[in-house]
Amino acid sequence: MAGRSIAAVARPMSTRDEALILDEVSKRLIEELQQDGRASYAALARSVGLSEAAVRQRVQRLLDLGVMQIVAVTDPLTLGFTRQAMIGLRVDGDLRAVADQLAAVAEVDYVVICAGSFDLLAEVVCEDDQALLRLLNETIRVIPGVRETETFVYLTLAKQTYTWGTR
């Protein structure tokens, strides 16, 4: 990543959210914010054809419902973190319980329950290799149910985007 950007990140809908249907205006707002998370309400209003107040209310509703977040996306390497990795975990027992414990760890910024070779994937950002080793050895591998881990150390970031739009 070439520096700092601000992005609207659409959160994948879980089964409890399936009844939430977004209209075309809300989808367009999300797409506009994915392109520029700092767009003003006035600019968004012009883009979607609503008043600034109506846009402000819709954006706030999307935030309140957890449909999206507006966050600053940074390059960890520019902030003093020298190690990023994806950790694949094979788990015995309840995957959700282990995922919840992983999600509570400060260095973990992404956790998914998945199908395939691994039960869970967790992305971590650490200060250095020693911090990664401590994290693996003292925090992740001691979580009840964690049977195996495989660590994929990032060498360079080739692409990261949050502009997948809406459906």
N, C-alpha and C positions, 0 to 999 in steps of 0.2 A: 504494500500500500504506500502510496507516495505522500503521505502526510495525513492531516486531519480532515475529516469530512463529517458532515452531520447527515444522518439518514433516518428515514421513517422505515422501521422494520415491521413488516406484517407478521404477526404471530400465527403459526399454523392453528387451525381450528381443531379443538378436541371434540370428542363425541358430545360433551355437554353443550357445545356451542353450535351444533348442527342446525338448530332452529333459527339461528341468527342469519338473516339474509340481508346482504348489503345491496342497496340500490346503486344505480349507475353513478349518481353524484358522489356517493361515499367512495366507491371504487376509484373514481377519477381523482378525488382528493388524496387518497392513499398513493396513487401512482404519481401525482404531482409532488407529494412529500418524499417519495422514494427518490425522485430526481434531485430535489433540493429541500432538505429538512428545515432550512431557514427561510423558506418562502413566506412572505408576509400574508396575513389574512386578506389584505386588499388584492394582492396578486392572485391568490387562490380564488377569491370571489370573482375576479374578472375571468379566470380560466373556466370556472364551472357555472357561471351565470347566476350566482346567488349574492345576497348581501353579505357584507363583511361580518355582521353579527351572526347570520345564519351559518356561515362557514366556521366561525369561532365555536359555535355550539356543536356543530357536527364533529369537528376535530376533537373537541373535549369529550364528546360521547364515545368516539372511537378509542380514545385513550382510556377513558373510564371503564369501558367494556373489555379492555385488554386486547382489542383487535390489532393495535399497533403501539409502538413506542417511538418516541423521537429521541435519538441518542447521538452522542459524539462518538464516532468510530476513529480509533487511533491506531497507530503503528506501534506495538509494544517495544520494538527495538529502539525507537526514538525516545522512549520513556525509561530506559535503563533495564528493561527485561531482555535477557539475551537468549532465552530458551522457550520455544513454543513446541508443543507436542500434542499428538492425538493418541489417546490410550484406548486400546480395545480391551474389553473385559469379558471374561467368561464367568458366569455366575451360577451358583446353586441357589434354589429357593426363589423368593419373590423379587423379581426384577425391579419393581417399583420401589421397594424398600431400599435397595442398594442405590438406585438412581437418586432417590431423595437424599440419601446420605452424601453421595458425591456432589449433588447440587449445593449442599450446605458448605462445601469446602471453598475457601476464598480464592484459591488459585485456579479453580475449575470455572470456566466461563461458558461451557456448552456441554450438555448431557442429552443423549438420545437413547431410547430403547429401540433396538433394531433387530432385524432378521439377518441371518447369514452366519459368517464365521464367529462373530462376536454377539453377545447379548446386549452390551452397552458400548457406546463410544463417548469418551469424555475428552474435551479439549482443555489443555492447561497452559498457563503462562507463568513462567518462573524467572527469577532473577538470574539463575545460572544453572549449570549441570548439577552442582551439589544440592541446590534447592530442589531440583527435579528428583534427584535420588532420595532425598529426605521425604518428599511428598509421596513418592511411590512406596518406599519402605515403611514409613511411620504412619502414614495416613490412609492411603488407598488400599494397599494389600492387606491391611488389618481389619478392613470392614467385613463384618460377618457376611458370608455368602460369596465373597470374591474368591474364585478358584484360580484364575490365571489372568495375567495381564500381558499385553504386548504393546510396546511403546514405539510410536512412529515420530521421530524427531523431525521438525520442520527445518529445511535448509534455506528456503526462500519462498516467499509468497508470490505466486504467479497470477492469481486472480482472487478477488473477493468482491462480491457485489450484493446489493440488496434491492436491485431494481427488477425483480421478476414480475412485477405487475400484479394484477388481480384476475380472478376468473368469475 
